[in-house]
Amino acid sequence: MLDIKTKNSLKHGDSDAYRELRRKMIQRQIVARGVVDPLVIKAIENVPRHRFVDERLEKLAYDDSPLPIGDNQTISQPFIVAYMTAALELKGGEKVLEVGTGSGYQAAVLAELADQVYTIEVNENLAIEVAGRLKKLGYYNVSLKCDNGYQGWPEYAPFDGIIVTAAPDHIPEPLLEQLKPGKKMIIPVGQASQELLVVSKQSDGSIRKEARIAVRFVPMIDETENRD
């Protein structure tokens, strides 16, 4: 198991040109589609998205599309990242779990809002690469573990929010158990077709599910598929 702790400080390599591209991205792709939470907008504004893709794709980082990051994985389009983040309704100071680190971009956005982010990536190559990237960019409030995310991260539960960026065919029970009452999880569910669900845990422990939008994420590896 790879467990790497990496807190946000000064971000490097963020030129005026990229800041302008990011400003346009926020207005055209995010605010125009209804994501207006000022905390989320500020978080997106602070994260240099181009630093989370290969150098040859940096100029495409602010386009309205996902981009490849290697090992058949992608970085989600900016709107989806903003939408999922806003769905958690974070106010600042929370402890959040992310399942599916990918490029680390979503984790960085969450780190701008939350006090502590715990993120799990099953692909060891990506986990090592992302751990270095987050450390270089100064995100020391992110703890990254290379493991199967189906079981969550019970050592640090309960969480004030959970974001899942890979699609299971059902909501994993361990993640429901690790969600704090009164808080939300956002997760894509389905195989051939997927829906983005907002799952709310009530104060009595009961669960409410609300289908939001159609999405397309890589499948979540079943808990039995990553055992030696």
MDAnalysis code that builds the backbone (N, CA, C; Angstrom):
import MDAnalysis as mda
import numpy as np

u = mda.Universe.empty(684, n_residues=228, atom_resindex=np.repeat(np.arange(228), 3), trajectory=True)
u.add_TopologyAttr("name", ["N", "CA", "C"] * 228)
u.add_TopologyAttr("resid", np.arange(1, 229))
u.add_TopologyAttr("resname", ["MET", "LEU", "ASP", "ILE", "LYS", "THR", "LYS", "ASN", "SER", "LEU", "LYS", "HIS", "GLY", "ASP", "SER", "ASP", "ALA", "TYR", "ARG", "GLU", "LEU", "ARG", "ARG", "LYS", "MET", "ILE", "GLN", "ARG", "GLN", "ILE", "VAL", "ALA", "ARG", "GLY", "VAL", "VAL", "ASP", "PRO", "LEU", "VAL", "ILE", "LYS", "ALA", "ILE", "GLU", "ASN", "VAL", "PRO", "ARG", "HIS", "ARG", "PHE", "VAL", "ASP", "GLU", "ARG", "LEU", "GLU", "LYS", "LEU", "ALA", "TYR", "ASP", "ASP", "SER", "PRO", "LEU", "PRO", "ILE", "GLY", "ASP", "ASN", "GLN", "THR", "ILE", "SER", "GLN", "PRO", "PHE", "ILE", "VAL", "ALA", "TYR", "MET", "THR", "ALA", "ALA", "LEU", "GLU", "LEU", "LYS", "GLY", "GLY", "GLU", "LYS", "VAL", "LEU", "GLU", "VAL", "GLY", "THR", "GLY", "SER", "GLY", "TYR", "GLN", "ALA", "ALA", "VAL", "LEU", "ALA", "GLU", "LEU", "ALA", "ASP", "GLN", "VAL", "TYR", "THR", "ILE", "GLU", "VAL", "ASN", "GLU", "ASN", "LEU", "ALA", "ILE", "GLU", "VAL", "ALA", "GLY", "ARG", "LEU", "LYS", "LYS", "LEU", "GLY", "TYR", "TYR", "ASN", "VAL", "SER", "LEU", "LYS", "CYS", "ASP", "ASN", "GLY", "TYR", "GLN", "GLY", "TRP", "PRO", "GLU", "TYR", "ALA", "PRO", "PHE", "ASP", "GLY", "ILE", "ILE", "VAL", "THR", "ALA", "ALA", "PRO", "ASP", "HIS", "ILE", "PRO", "GLU", "PRO", "LEU", "LEU", "GLU", "GLN", "LEU", "LYS", "PRO", "GLY", "LYS", "LYS", "MET", "ILE", "ILE", "PRO", "VAL", "GLY", "GLN", "ALA", "SER", "GLN", "GLU", "LEU", "LEU", "VAL", "VAL", "SER", "LYS", "GLN", "SER", "ASP", "GLY", "SER", "ILE", "ARG", "LYS", "GLU", "ALA", "ARG", "ILE", "ALA", "VAL", "ARG", "PHE", "VAL", "PRO", "MET", "ILE", "ASP", "GLU", "THR", "GLU", "ASN", "ARG", "ASP"])
u.atoms.positions = np.array([
    [0.841, -1.192, 0.000],
    [0.000, 0.000, 0.000],
    [0.880, 1.247, 0.000],
    [0.622, 2.137, -0.908],
    [1.345, 3.399, -1.002],
    [0.533, 4.454, -0.290],
    [1.085, 5.083, 0.730],
    [0.373, 6.114, 1.486],
    [1.253, 7.348, 1.528],
    [0.878, 8.371, 0.782],
    [1.714, 9.560, 0.655],
    [0.915, 10.772, 1.085],
    [1.454, 11.528, 2.053],
    [0.790, 12.757, 2.479],
    [1.438, 13.944, 1.777],
    [0.640, 14.701, 1.172],
    [1.144, 15.879, 0.478],
    [0.356, 17.086, 0.891],
    [-0.299, 20.832, 1.941],
    [-1.353, 21.765, 2.151],
    [-1.111, 22.795, 1.111],
    [-2.044, 23.200, 0.668],
    [-1.963, 24.108, -0.440],
    [-1.235, 25.386, -0.049],
    [-0.323, 25.826, -0.903],
    [0.398, 27.074, -0.698],
    [0.525, 27.720, -2.058],
    [1.672, 28.298, -2.363],
    [1.866, 28.989, -3.634],
    [1.886, 27.993, -4.787],
    [1.102, 28.274, -5.830],
    [1.084, 27.431, -7.023],
    [2.079, 27.985, -8.036],
    [2.821, 27.107, -8.681],
    [3.868, 27.520, -9.603],
    [3.438, 27.337, -11.057],
    [4.114, 27.991, -11.948],
    [3.902, 27.801, -13.366],
    [2.561, 28.304, -13.851],
    [2.033, 29.361, -13.252],
    [0.700, 29.861, -13.586],
    [0.838, 31.247, -14.204],
    [1.017, 31.309, -15.505],
    [1.244, 32.579, -16.196],
    [-0.043, 33.359, -16.347],
    [0.098, 34.631, -16.740],
    [-1.074, 35.471, -16.978],
    [-1.967, 34.855, -18.058],
    [-1.352, 34.249, -19.072],
    [-2.126, 33.646, -20.159],
    [-2.998, 32.513, -19.645],
    [-2.446, 31.667, -18.780],
    [-3.223, 30.561, -18.241],
    [-4.304, 31.063, -17.283],
    [-4.010, 32.092, -16.518],
    [-5.027, 32.657, -15.632],
    [-6.206, 33.199, -16.436],
    [-5.917, 33.798, -17.596],
    [-6.984, 34.314, -18.442],
    [-7.796, 33.167, -19.043],
    [-7.123, 32.102, -19.466],
    [-7.838, 30.933, -19.974],
    [-8.730, 30.335, -18.892],
    [-8.235, 30.309, -17.682],
    [-9.011, 29.756, -16.579],
    [-10.230, 30.643, -16.272],
    [-10.047, 31.963, -16.349],
    [-11.154, 32.883, -16.118],
    [-12.265, 32.651, -17.154],
    [-11.878, 32.499, -18.409],
    [-12.857, 32.247, -19.463],
    [-13.533, 30.895, -19.278],
    [-12.758, 29.907, -18.890],
    [-13.313, 28.584, -18.629],
    [-14.402, 28.657, -17.562],
    [-14.113, 29.368, -16.484],
    [-15.069, 29.482, -15.380],
    [-16.357, 30.150, -15.838],
    [-16.245, 31.235, -16.582],
    [-17.432, 31.971, -17.005],
    [-18.244, 31.206, -18.049],
    [-17.573, 30.618, -19.032],
    [-18.265, 30.000, -20.158],
    [-18.725, 28.579, -19.890],
    [-17.954, 27.829, -19.123],
    [-18.246, 26.418, -18.953],
    [-18.907, 26.085, -17.624],
    [-18.689, 26.912, -16.619],
    [-19.126, 26.578, -15.264],
    [-20.264, 27.486, -14.802],
    [-19.998, 28.781, -14.714],
    [-21.034, 29.721, -14.272],
    [-22.214, 29.715, -15.240],
    [-21.924, 29.688, -16.537],
    [-22.991, 29.712, -17.547],
    [-23.897, 28.495, -17.453],
    [-23.419, 27.407, -16.862],
    [-24.227, 26.191, -16.718],
    [-24.827, 26.064, -15.328],
    [-24.713, 27.093, -14.530],
    [-25.439, 27.102, -13.268],
    [-24.651, 26.817, -12.013],
    [-23.351, 26.556, -12.109],
    [-22.546, 26.352, -10.904],
    [-22.016, 27.717, -10.468],
    [-22.586, 28.250, -9.394],
    [-22.257, 29.624, -8.987],
    [-21.806, 29.734, -7.533],
    [-21.655, 28.603, -6.853],
    [-21.173, 28.631, -5.471],
    [-19.842, 29.378, -5.427],
    [-19.761, 30.507, -4.693],
    [-18.532, 31.310, -4.724],
    [-17.307, 30.586, -4.193],
    [-17.500, 29.673, -3.262],
    [-16.355, 28.925, -2.736],
    [-15.804, 27.966, -3.790],
    [-16.697, 27.337, -4.529],
    [-16.268, 26.428, -5.594],
    [-15.593, 27.212, -6.715],
    [-16.167, 28.334, -7.098],
    [-15.578, 29.158, -8.159],
    [-14.179, 29.609, -7.759],
    [-14.015, 30.026, -6.518],
    [-12.694, 30.462, -6.048],
    [-11.695, 29.307, -6.064],
    [-12.169, 28.129, -5.664],
    [-11.280, 26.958, -5.674],
    [-10.821, 26.634, -7.088],
    [-11.746, 26.629, -8.051],
    [-11.399, 26.367, -9.444],
    [-10.425, 27.425, -9.963],
    [-10.662, 28.656, -9.568],
    [-9.798, 29.752, -9.997],
    [-8.373, 29.591, -9.481],
    [-8.241, 29.004, -8.309],
    [-6.926, 28.884, -7.671],
    [-6.080, 27.727, -8.197],
    [-6.707, 26.746, -8.835],
    [-5.970, 25.528, -9.224],
    [-5.520, 25.612, -10.679],
    [-4.219, 25.523, -10.931],
    [-3.696, 25.572, -12.301],
    [-3.937, 24.250, -13.031],
    [-5.076, 24.139, -13.675],
    [-5.492, 22.877, -14.294],
    [-4.463, 22.346, -15.292],
    [-3.767, 23.236, -15.976],
    [-2.797, 22.798, -16.994],
    [-1.632, 22.019, -16.385],
    [-1.441, 22.128, -15.069],
    [-0.369, 21.388, -14.430],
    [-0.747, 19.933, -14.141],
    [-1.973, 19.556, -14.472],
    [-2.456, 18.209, -14.193],
    [-2.583, 17.361, -15.453],
    [-2.042, 17.860, -16.561],
    [-2.028, 17.109, -17.817],
    [-0.613, 17.109, -18.373],
    [-0.390, 16.275, -19.360],
    [0.902, 16.226, -20.029],
    [1.223, 17.576, -20.670],
    [2.488, 17.927, -20.722],
    [2.902, 19.233, -21.258],
    [2.350, 19.484, -22.655],
    [2.280, 18.456, -23.474],
    [1.806, 18.643, -24.845],
    [0.312, 18.957, -24.905],
    [-0.405, 18.751, -23.797],
    [-1.839, 19.014, -23.750],
    [-2.186, 20.245, -22.913],
    [-1.171, 20.952, -22.429],
    [-1.428, 22.060, -21.516],
    [-2.361, 23.118, -22.110],
    [-2.198, 23.423, -23.396],
    [-3.019, 24.462, -24.014],
    [-4.468, 24.037, -24.184],
    [-4.739, 22.728, -24.008],
    [-6.103, 22.218, -24.103],
    [-6.754, 22.047, -22.734],
    [-6.006, 22.334, -21.686],
    [-6.464, 22.025, -20.337],
    [-7.721, 22.780, -19.938],
    [-7.976, 23.929, -20.573],
    [-9.131, 24.741, -20.196],
    [-10.274, 24.625, -21.195],
    [-10.175, 23.652, -22.105],
    [-11.262, 23.379, -23.035],
    [-12.367, 22.589, -22.332],
    [-13.533, 22.574, -22.942],
    [-14.695, 21.905, -22.369],
    [-14.709, 20.429, -22.759],
    [-13.738, 19.697, -22.275],
    [-13.652, 18.278, -22.615],
    [-12.714, 17.570, -21.653],
    [-12.911, 16.249, -21.480],
    [-11.929, 15.468, -20.731],
    [-10.655, 15.315, -21.561],
    [-9.552, 14.987, -20.905],
    [-8.273, 14.790, -21.592],
    [-7.604, 13.533, -21.060],
    [-6.848, 12.826, -21.905],
    [-6.151, 11.626, -21.442],
    [-5.020, 11.968, -20.478],
    [-4.839, 11.108, -19.480],
    [-3.740, 11.304, -18.523],
    [-2.860, 10.062, -18.438],
    [-3.087, 9.090, -19.325],
    [-2.293, 7.870, -19.325],
    [-3.024, 6.708, -18.681],
    [-2.577, 5.506, -19.017],
    [-3.153, 4.266, -18.470],
    [-4.666, 4.203, -18.665],
    [-5.119, 4.685, -19.827],
    [-6.542, 4.657, -20.189],
    [-7.431, 5.438, -19.220],
    [-6.849, 6.428, -18.556],
    [-7.590, 7.284, -17.640],
    [-7.704, 8.687, -18.237],
    [-8.668, 9.471, -17.723],
    [-8.849, 10.839, -18.196],
    [-9.024, 11.791, -17.024],
    [-8.765, 13.073, -17.290],
    [-9.126, 14.141, -16.370],
    [-10.498, 14.627, -16.818],
    [-11.446, 14.707, -15.893],
    [-12.817, 15.081, -16.242],
    [-12.881, 16.508, -16.759],
    [-13.906, 16.788, -17.564],
    [-14.073, 18.145, -18.065],
    [-14.325, 19.087, -16.896],
    [-13.928, 20.353, -17.013],
    [-14.013, 21.300, -15.901],
    [-15.407, 21.400, -15.286],
    [-16.456, 21.404, -16.115],
    [-17.812, 21.530, -15.588],
    [-18.156, 20.397, -14.633],
    [-17.789, 19.173, -14.983],
    [-18.108, 18.025, -14.138],
    [-17.406, 18.139, -12.788],
    [-16.149, 18.559, -12.790],
    [-15.414, 18.736, -11.536],
    [-16.106, 19.789, -10.669],
    [-16.467, 20.922, -11.269],
    [-17.135, 21.985, -10.532],
    [-18.509, 21.529, -10.030],
    [-19.238, 20.828, -10.885],
    [-20.582, 20.365, -10.543],
    [-20.546, 19.396, -9.362],
    [-19.647, 18.435, -9.429],
    [-19.546, 17.448, -8.358],
    [-19.090, 18.084, -7.058],
    [-18.158, 19.022, -7.154],
    [-17.685, 19.710, -5.954],
    [-18.811, 20.511, -5.318],
    [-19.561, 21.251, -6.139],
    [-20.659, 22.068, -5.626],
    [-21.735, 21.219, -4.964],
    [-21.942, 19.999, -5.480],
    [-22.987, 19.126, -4.943],
    [-22.728, 18.731, -3.494],
    [-21.489, 18.774, -3.061],
    [-21.161, 18.427, -1.673],
    [-21.556, 19.527, -0.693],
    [-21.732, 20.750, -1.209],
    [-22.121, 21.906, -0.387],
    [-21.139, 22.139, 0.758],
    [-19.858, 22.125, 0.440],
    [-18.821, 22.360, 1.446],
    [-18.791, 23.832, 1.848],
    [-18.491, 24.073, 3.118],
    [-18.409, 25.437, 3.637],
    [-16.994, 25.811, 4.075],
    [-16.122, 24.828, 4.114],
    [-14.742, 25.056, 4.551],
    [-14.466, 24.333, 5.858],
    [-13.293, 23.737, 5.956],
    [-12.886, 23.064, 7.183],
    [-13.286, 21.609, 7.282],
    [-13.866, 21.051, 6.223],
    [-14.338, 19.671, 6.283],
    [-13.220, 18.644, 6.042],
    [-13.604, 17.392, 6.281],
    [-12.772, 16.230, 5.959],
    [-13.494, 15.463, 4.863],
    [-12.842, 15.324, 3.698],
    [-13.504, 14.787, 2.506],
    [-12.745, 13.571, 1.985],
    [-13.506, 12.594, 1.479],
    [-12.927, 11.420, 0.831],
    [-13.186, 11.490, -0.664],
    [-12.144, 11.215, -1.450],
    [-12.286, 11.062, -2.895],
    [-11.868, 9.649, -3.279],
    [-12.699, 8.981, -4.054],
    [-12.359, 7.656, -4.572],
    [-12.093, 7.789, -6.061],
    [-10.843, 7.576, -6.455],
    [-10.427, 7.725, -7.843],
    [-9.670, 9.019, -8.050],
    [-8.403, 9.045, -7.679],
    [-7.602, 10.274, -7.718],
    [-7.354, 10.751, -9.142],
    [-7.091, 9.808, -10.049],
    [-6.805, 10.189, -11.429],
    [-5.623, 11.124, -11.528],
    [-5.821, 12.274, -12.159],
    [-4.737, 13.254, -12.347],
    [-4.416, 14.016, -11.074],
    [-5.328, 14.003, -10.103],
    [-5.162, 14.778, -8.877],
    [-5.863, 16.127, -8.913],
    [-6.461, 16.484, -10.069],
    [-7.089, 17.802, -10.203],
    [-8.285, 17.964, -9.268],
    [-9.168, 16.970, -9.233],
    [-10.310, 17.059, -8.332],
    [-9.859, 17.132, -6.879],
    [-8.838, 16.380, -6.513],
    [-8.308, 16.419, -5.144],
    [-7.788, 17.812, -4.808],
    [-7.119, 18.459, -5.771],
    [-6.590, 19.805, -5.542],
    [-7.721, 20.807, -5.346],
    [-8.772, 20.690, -6.152],
    [-9.932, 21.582, -5.997],
    [-10.556, 21.378, -4.618],
    [-10.722, 20.137, -4.212],
    [-11.265, 19.858, -2.884],
    [-10.357, 20.407, -1.791],
    [-9.050, 20.323, -1.999],
    [-8.095, 20.794, -0.995],
    [-8.162, 22.298, -0.791],
    [-8.632, 23.023, -1.803],
    [-8.822, 24.459, -1.661],
    [-9.990, 24.785, -0.717],
    [-10.904, 23.838, -0.561],
    [-12.102, 24.029, 0.249],
    [-12.016, 23.333, 1.600],
    [-11.607, 22.098, 1.586],
    [-11.638, 21.267, 2.788],
    [-10.373, 21.436, 3.621],
    [-10.487, 21.072, 4.877],
    [-9.307, 21.086, 5.750],
    [-8.393, 19.914, 5.433],
    [-8.998, 18.760, 5.119],
    [-8.220, 17.565, 4.812],
    [-8.931, 16.741, 3.756],
    [-8.170, 16.298, 2.762],
    [-8.690, 15.452, 1.692],
    [-7.975, 14.112, 1.740],
    [-8.751, 13.045, 1.751],
    [-8.218, 11.690, 1.654],
    [-8.632, 11.143, 0.299],
    [-7.656, 10.759, -0.516],
    [-7.955, 10.331, -1.875],
    [-7.310, 8.982, -2.158],
    [-8.021, 8.126, -2.884],
    [-7.582, 6.753, -3.132],
    [-7.494, 6.522, -4.638],
    [-6.370, 5.967, -5.075],
    [-6.156, 5.644, -6.486],
    [-5.677, 4.203, -6.600],
    [-6.363, 3.404, -7.410],
    [-6.021, 1.995, -7.532],
    [-4.799, 1.772, -8.424],
    [-4.545, 2.700, -9.363],
    [-3.434, 2.562, -10.301],
    [-2.145, 3.099, -9.664],
    [-1.186, 2.209, -9.429],
    [0.021, 2.619, -8.709],
    [0.847, 3.637, -9.495],
    [0.919, 3.485, -10.829],
    [1.680, 4.446, -11.626],
    [1.117, 5.853, -11.476],
    [-0.209, 5.960, -11.558],
    [-0.845, 7.263, -11.388],
    [-0.648, 7.781, -9.972],
    [-0.789, 6.906, -8.980],
    [-0.662, 7.329, -7.585],
    [0.707, 7.946, -7.312],
    [1.750, 7.311, -7.823],
    [3.111, 7.833, -7.611],
    [3.284, 9.174, -8.310],
    [2.817, 9.260, -9.558],
    [2.933, 10.496, -10.323],
    [2.162, 11.641, -9.664],
    [0.940, 11.353, -9.230],
    [0.088, 12.391, -8.653],
    [0.609, 12.845, -7.291],
    [1.134, 11.917, -6.513],
    [1.686, 12.292, -5.216],
    [2.802, 13.326, -5.385],
    [3.656, 13.113, -6.376],
    [4.723, 14.081, -6.652],
    [4.170, 15.410, -7.136],
    [3.150, 15.351, -7.980],
    [2.553, 16.584, -8.518],
    [1.918, 17.421, -7.413],
    [1.132, 16.775, -6.551],
    [0.462, 17.502, -5.470],
    [1.472, 18.108, -4.503],
    [2.530, 17.372, -4.225],
    [3.568, 17.894, -3.334],
    [4.260, 19.099, -3.960],
    [4.561, 18.998, -5.245],
    [5.235, 20.102, -5.943],
    [4.379, 21.356, -5.970],
    [3.056, 21.175, -6.082],
    [2.146, 22.312, -6.124],
    [1.763, 22.815, -4.737],
    [2.212, 22.138, -3.700],
    [2.002, 22.626, -2.344],
    [0.733, 22.174, -1.664],
    [0.142, 21.077, -2.123],
    [-1.089, 20.585, -1.503],
    [-0.752, 19.566, -0.416],
    [-0.382, 20.092, 0.742],
    [0.028, 19.211, 1.837],
    [-1.140, 18.763, 2.708],
    [-2.360, 19.204, 2.387],
    [-3.530, 18.713, 3.130],
    [-4.241, 17.592, 2.373],
    [-3.520, 16.947, 1.468],
    [-4.048, 15.794, 0.743],
    [-3.267, 14.550, 1.142],
    [-3.981, 13.530, 1.599],
    [-3.381, 12.226, 1.872],
    [-3.816, 11.265, 0.779],
    [-2.855, 10.636, 0.110],
    [-3.133, 9.764, -1.027],
    [-2.745, 8.335, -0.692],
    [-3.651, 7.424, -0.985],
    [-3.393, 6.007, -0.755],
    [-3.604, 5.242, -2.053],
    [-2.676, 4.350, -2.376],
    [-2.846, 3.465, -3.523],
    [-3.524, 2.196, -3.033],
    [-4.785, 2.045, -3.432],
    [-5.568, 0.909, -2.950],
    [-6.865, 0.860, -3.754],
    [-7.647, -0.178, -3.530],
    [-8.970, -0.272, -4.125],
    [-9.920, 0.603, -3.321],
    [-10.594, 1.540, -3.976],
    [-11.417, 2.502, -3.263],
    [-12.775, 2.003, -2.830],
    [-13.150, 0.782, -3.225],
    [-14.479, 0.258, -2.911],
    [-14.737, 0.272, -1.406],
    [-13.691, -0.024, -0.637],
    [-13.836, -0.100, 0.819],
    [-13.651, 1.253, 1.498],
    [-13.377, 2.302, 0.724],
    [-13.178, 3.619, 1.311],
    [-11.910, 3.687, 2.137],
    [-11.926, 4.540, 3.171],
    [-10.753, 4.705, 4.030],
    [-11.254, 4.771, 5.468],
    [-11.639, 3.611, 6.035],
    [-12.332, 3.585, 7.331],
    [-11.543, 4.182, 8.480],
    [-10.207, 4.176, 8.385],
    [-9.398, 4.714, 9.489],
    [-9.700, 6.183, 9.761],
    [-10.134, 6.919, 8.733],
    [-10.357, 8.360, 8.887],
    [-11.836, 8.738, 8.806],
    [-12.707, 7.757, 8.741],
    [-14.149, 8.017, 8.701],
    [-14.633, 8.450, 10.093],
    [-15.777, 9.152, 10.168],
    [-16.678, 9.491, 9.067],
    [-16.227, 10.747, 8.333],
    [-16.707, 10.890, 7.082],
    [-16.334, 12.006, 6.235],
    [-17.488, 12.991, 6.073],
    [-17.118, 14.268, 5.891],
    [-18.105, 15.331, 5.682],
    [-18.574, 15.399, 4.235],
    [-17.994, 14.612, 3.385],
    [-18.381, 14.537, 1.988],
    [-17.566, 13.459, 1.305],
    [-18.154, 12.810, 0.306],
    [-17.449, 11.791, -0.475],
    [-17.728, 12.034, -1.949],
    [-16.653, 12.075, -2.734],
    [-16.757, 12.165, -4.191],
    [-16.174, 10.890, -4.780],
    [-16.912, 10.269, -5.685],
    [-16.438, 9.066, -6.364],
    [-16.323, 9.386, -7.846],
    [-15.159, 9.140, -8.425],
    [-14.912, 9.486, -9.829],
    [-14.688, 8.256, -10.700],
    [-15.240, 7.129, -10.262],
    [-15.314, 5.916, -11.077],
    [-16.682, 5.311, -10.814],
    [-17.232, 4.612, -11.803],
    [-18.633, 4.196, -11.718],
    [-18.791, 2.732, -11.328],
    [-19.334, 2.460, -10.142],
    [-19.741, 1.100, -9.804],
    [-21.145, 0.834, -10.364],
    [-21.588, -0.414, -10.308],
    [-22.952, -0.701, -10.756],
    [-23.965, -0.557, -9.624],
    [-23.453, -0.258, -8.414],
    [-24.307, 0.016, -7.257],
    [-23.493, 0.869, -6.290],
    [-24.140, 1.446, -5.325],
    [-23.425, 2.274, -4.347],
    [-22.758, 1.360, -3.320],
    [-21.435, 1.428, -3.184],
    [-20.749, 0.557, -2.224],
    [-21.197, 0.839, -0.788],
    [-21.582, -0.190, -0.089],
    [-22.054, -0.049, 1.289],
    [-20.998, 0.555, 2.219],
    [-19.700, 0.196, 2.069],
    [-18.697, 0.806, 2.951],
    [-18.651, 2.330, 2.842],
    [-18.896, 2.867, 1.644],
    [-18.877, 4.322, 1.480],
    [-20.077, 4.956, 2.179],
    [-21.228, 4.310, 2.112],
    [-22.394, 4.814, 2.831],
    [-22.133, 4.833, 4.333],
    [-21.500, 3.784, 4.820],
    [-21.204, 3.697, 6.254],
    [-20.235, 4.787, 6.692],
    [-19.327, 5.191, 5.797],
    [-18.302, 6.172, 6.160],
    [-18.734, 7.620, 5.962],
    [-19.924, 7.835, 5.434],
    [-20.458, 9.183, 5.251],
    [-21.113, 9.639, 6.547],
    [-20.769, 10.839, 6.994],
    [-21.309, 11.379, 8.241],
    [-22.789, 11.739, 8.062],
    [-23.632, 11.468, 9.034],
    [-25.038, 11.874, 8.941],
    [-25.161, 13.379, 8.694],
    [-26.101, 13.730, 7.813],
    [-26.293, 15.131, 7.455],
    [-25.420, 15.586, 6.305],
    [-24.612, 14.674, 5.744],
    [-23.670, 15.032, 4.677],
    [-24.012, 14.299, 3.386],
    [-23.263, 14.594, 2.329],
    [-23.588, 14.094, 0.992],
    [-22.414, 13.359, 0.344],
    [-22.781, 12.412, -0.509],
    [-21.835, 11.741, -1.402],
    [-22.327, 11.929, -2.821],
    [-21.414, 12.168, -3.754],
    [-21.782, 12.246, -5.166],
    [-21.021, 11.157, -5.900],
    [-21.778, 10.369, -6.689],
    [-21.206, 9.158, -7.265],
    [-21.907, 8.818, -8.578],
    [-21.129, 8.470, -9.628],
    [-21.740, 7.969, -10.855],
    [-22.043, 6.488, -10.692],
    [-23.232, 6.083, -11.090],
    [-23.631, 4.683, -10.932],
    [-24.189, 4.164, -12.250],
    [-23.760, 2.968, -12.631],
    [-24.262, 2.351, -13.845],
    [-23.140, 1.747, -14.655],
    [-23.520, 0.999, -15.707],
    [-22.538, 0.367, -16.586],
    [-22.663, 0.939, -17.995],
    [-23.567, 0.408, -18.800],
    [-23.733, 0.923, -20.159],
    [-24.160, 2.389, -20.137],
    [-25.065, 2.733, -19.220],
    [-25.445, 4.124, -19.013],
    [-25.255, 4.450, -17.541],
    [-24.853, 5.661, -17.262],
    [-24.550, 6.059, -15.892],
    [-25.312, 7.325, -15.533],
    [-25.709, 7.411, -14.269],
    [-26.314, 8.617, -13.718],
    [-25.466, 9.116, -12.558],
    [-25.344, 10.412, -12.461],
    [-24.658, 11.012, -11.330],
    [-25.670, 11.174, -10.202],
    [-25.421, 10.478, -9.110],
    [-26.335, 10.497, -7.978],
    [-25.784, 11.356, -6.857],
    [-26.662, 12.147, -6.227],
    [-26.340, 12.814, -4.976],
    [-27.020, 12.008, -3.872],
    [-26.200, 11.461, -2.995],
    [-26.681, 10.594, -1.923],
    [-26.581, 11.358, -0.606],
    [-27.708, 11.549, 0.044],
    [-27.747, 12.290, 1.307],
    [-28.023, 11.324, 2.451],
    [-27.189, 11.416, 3.478],
    [-27.395, 10.586, 4.663],
    [-28.109, 11.420, 5.720],
    [-29.290, 10.960, 6.120],
    [-30.094, 11.706, 7.079],
    [-29.576, 11.513, 8.506],
    [-30.058, 12.351, 9.407],
    [-29.584, 12.292, 10.789],
    [-29.898, 10.955, 11.451],
    [-30.952, 10.261, 10.964],
    [-31.287, 8.953, 11.515],
    [-30.587, 7.808, 10.797],
    [-29.696, 8.146, 9.849],
    [-28.943, 7.127, 9.126],
    [-29.582, 6.666, 7.841],
    [-30.815, 7.073, 7.583],
    [-31.474, 6.685, 6.339],
    [-30.838, 7.417, 5.156],
    [-31.038, 6.845, 3.959],
    [-30.369, 7.339, 2.756],
    [-31.400, 7.849, 1.752],
    [-31.115, 9.024, 1.192],
    [-31.907, 9.556, 0.096],
    [-31.017, 9.703, -1.129],
    [-31.551, 9.312, -2.293],
    [-30.791, 9.385, -3.539],
    [-31.516, 10.256, -4.552],
    [-30.745, 11.115, -5.203],
    [-31.301, 11.992, -6.229],
    [-30.459, 11.891, -7.488],
    [-31.069, 11.478, -8.587],
    [-30.361, 11.400, -9.862],
    [-30.280, 12.794, -10.469],
    [-29.083, 13.190, -10.883],
    [-28.875, 14.530, -11.414],
    [-28.712, 14.530, -12.935],
    [-27.584, 14.075, -13.449],
    [-27.299, 14.171, -14.875],
    [-26.682, 12.871, -15.371],
    [-26.773, 12.650, -16.683],
    [-26.106, 11.507, -17.305],
    [-24.612, 11.818, -17.437],
    [-23.775, 10.831, -17.147],
    [-22.323, 11.020, -17.177],
    [-21.663, 9.773, -17.757],
    [-20.361, 9.880, -17.943],
    [-19.589, 8.721, -18.399],
    [-18.243, 8.719, -17.698],
    [-18.072, 7.764, -16.785],
    [-16.824, 7.602, -16.046],
    [-16.280, 6.194, -16.294],
    [-14.997, 6.005, -16.021],
    [-14.425, 4.664, -16.094],
    [-15.069, 3.797, -15.021],
    [-15.175, 2.497, -15.245],
    [-15.796, 1.621, -14.250],
    [-14.961, 1.553, -12.969],
    [-15.646, 1.426, -11.855],
    [-14.950, 1.169, -10.597],
    [-14.579, -0.310, -10.530],
    [-13.368, -0.598, -10.122],
    [-12.942, -1.986, -9.960],
    [-13.627, -2.560, -8.734],
    [-14.236, -3.718, -8.906],
    [-14.925, -4.370, -7.802],
    [-13.940, -4.707, -6.692],
    [-14.433, -4.746, -5.473],
    [-13.571, -4.990, -4.307],
    [-12.787, -6.286, -4.416],
    [-13.258, -7.272, -5.185],
    [-12.581, -8.562, -5.281],
    [-11.551, -8.604, -6.387],
    [-11.495, -7.568, -7.227],
    [-10.629, -7.620, -8.409],
    [-9.223, -7.156, -8.165],
    [-8.944, -6.593, -6.986],
    [-7.622, -6.017, -6.733],
    [-6.918, -6.706, -5.575],
    [-7.311, -7.945, -5.296],
    [-6.678, -8.675, -4.209],
    [-5.622, -9.622, -4.753],
    [-4.550, -9.780, -3.994],
    [-3.461, -10.680, -4.403],
    [-3.915, -12.123, -4.330],
])
